[in-house]
Amino acid sequence: TSKAYAGSVAGRAVTALISNVTVVGGSVEADWAGGIVGAGSGTTISDVRRSAEVLTEAGFDNSVAGGTPGGIAGGIAGELQRSKLLRASNTGAVRAVSMLASEPSYIEVALAGGLVGLAGSTTVANSYNTGAVVAVNSATFAGKSSAWAAGIAANADAGAKLTDVYNT
């Protein structure tokens, strides 16, 4: 299944440097949706501000057992792997909704994070979120979907470092 990536600056960013960006108004909507970047790897994002809605409606089956993200939304980035997010703020709403049309083979996970939906071996420092963060589970296939929401990162692995961050 293909995935769509969207962000106000980049849908996907690989070994990029994104800095001094302010986004006011508008909205971002995709499978991997971020206020600045949909998905980033080896990327540094610094001194960014976002105050607009970010939405993902997860509605596809994943092929990896054990539950994998079906849709990721983050106020700044949907997903960051081996990256850095420094001096960032989000004041816009972030919403991830599981919209399964048919019963999936594996558990689908919709993730909503105030700053980052999924942080893998990523540093998030000196950053904050004040926007509403909501994740909604599939009513039709509740046993096959899951929805996670958090003010900073909906899912952070053991290699993630969250330092001097807050959510209100």
C-alpha positions in Angstrom: 0.0 0.0 0.0 1.4 3.4 -0.9 1.5 6.2 1.6 1.1 9.9 1.0 3.4 12.4 2.8 2.6 16.0 3.3 4.1 19.0 5.2 4.0 22.7 4.7 7.7 22.7 3.8 8.4 19.1 2.6 6.4 15.9 2.3 9.7 13.9 2.9 13.1 15.2 4.0 16.3 13.2 3.9 19.4 14.6 5.4 17.9 18.1 5.2 18.3 21.2 7.2 15.1 23.2 7.8 15.3 26.3 9.9 13.6 29.7 10.7 10.2 28.7 9.4 6.8 30.1 10.6 3.6 28.7 9.2 0.3 30.4 10.1 -3.1 29.2 8.9 -4.0 26.5 6.4 -4.0 22.8 7.0 -2.0 19.6 6.1 -3.7 16.3 5.5 -2.1 13.0 4.4 -1.3 9.5 5.7 2.0 10.9 7.1 1.2 14.5 7.9 3.4 17.1 9.6 3.0 20.8 10.1 6.4 21.4 8.6 7.5 17.9 7.4 5.5 14.8 6.7 8.5 12.4 7.4 12.2 13.1 7.9 15.3 11.0 8.2 18.7 12.3 9.2 17.1 15.8 9.2 17.6 18.8 11.5 14.6 21.0 12.0 15.2 24.1 14.1 13.6 27.4 15.0 10.2 26.5 13.5 6.7 27.6 14.5 3.4 26.2 13.4 -0.2 27.3 14.2 -2.5 25.4 11.8 -4.3 22.1 11.8 -2.6 18.8 10.9 -4.8 15.7 10.1 -4.3 12.1 9.2 -7.1 9.7 8.4 -5.5 6.2 8.5 -7.5 3.9 6.4 -5.2 1.2 4.9 -4.0 -2.2 6.0 -0.3 -2.7 6.9 1.7 -5.8 6.0 3.9 -6.0 9.1 2.6 -8.0 12.1 2.5 -6.6 15.6 0.8 -3.3 14.8 2.4 -0.7 12.7 1.4 2.9 12.1 -1.5 3.3 9.7 -1.5 7.1 9.8 0.8 9.6 11.6 0.2 13.3 12.4 2.5 15.7 14.2 2.3 19.4 14.8 5.8 19.8 13.4 6.6 16.4 11.8 4.6 13.2 11.3 7.6 11.0 11.6 11.3 11.7 12.4 14.0 9.0 12.3 17.6 9.7 13.4 16.8 13.4 13.3 16.8 16.5 15.5 13.9 18.9 16.3 15.2 22.0 18.1 13.4 25.1 19.4 10.1 24.2 17.8 6.6 25.2 18.8 3.1 24.1 17.7 -0.1 25.8 18.7 -2.4 24.2 16.0 -4.7 21.2 16.5 -3.3 17.7 15.6 -5.7 14.9 14.8 -5.2 11.2 13.8 -8.3 9.2 12.9 -8.5 5.5 12.1 -10.8 5.2 9.1 -10.7 1.5 8.3 -13.0 0.5 5.4 -12.4 -3.2 5.7 -11.0 -5.5 8.4 -7.2 -5.3 8.3 -4.9 -8.4 8.6 -2.9 -6.7 11.3 -3.5 -4.0 13.9 -3.4 -0.5 12.5 -2.2 2.3 14.7 -3.2 6.0 14.2 -0.7 8.3 15.9 -1.1 12.0 16.9 1.7 14.0 18.5 1.7 17.6 19.4 5.3 17.9 18.0 6.1 14.5 16.4 3.8 11.6 15.7 6.6 9.0 15.7 10.1 9.7 17.0 12.8 7.0 16.2 16.3 7.7 17.6 15.4 11.4 17.4 16.3 14.3 19.7 13.5 16.8 20.5 14.8 19.7 22.6 13.7 23.1 23.8 10.3 22.8 22.2 6.6 22.9 23.2 3.0 22.2 22.1 -0.1 24.1 23.2 -2.4 22.8 20.5 -5.1 20.2 21.0 -4.0 16.6 20.2 -6.6 13.9 19.5 -6.4 10.3 18.2 -9.7 8.5 17.4 -10.0 4.7 17.1 -12.0 2.9 14.4 -15.5 2.3 15.7 -16.1 -0.4 13.0 -13.0 -2.5 13.7 -12.1 -1.5 17.2 -10.3 -4.7 17.9 -8.0 -4.2 14.9 -7.1 -0.6 15.4 -5.5 1.5 18.0 -5.2 5.3 18.4 -2.4 7.0 20.4 -2.1 10.7 21.3 0.4 12.7 23.3 1.4 16.3 23.7 5.0 15.8 22.5 5.4 12.5 20.7 2.7 9.8 20.3 5.4 7.1 20.0 9.0 7.5 20.9 11.5 4.5 20.8 14.3 3.8 23.2 16.7 5.9 21.2 14.6 9.0 21.3 15.7 11.9 23.6 13.1 14.5 24.8 14.8 17.3 26.6 13.3 20.6 27.9 9.9 20.1 26.2 6.5 20.9 27.5 2.8 20.5 26.6 -0.1 22.6 28.0 
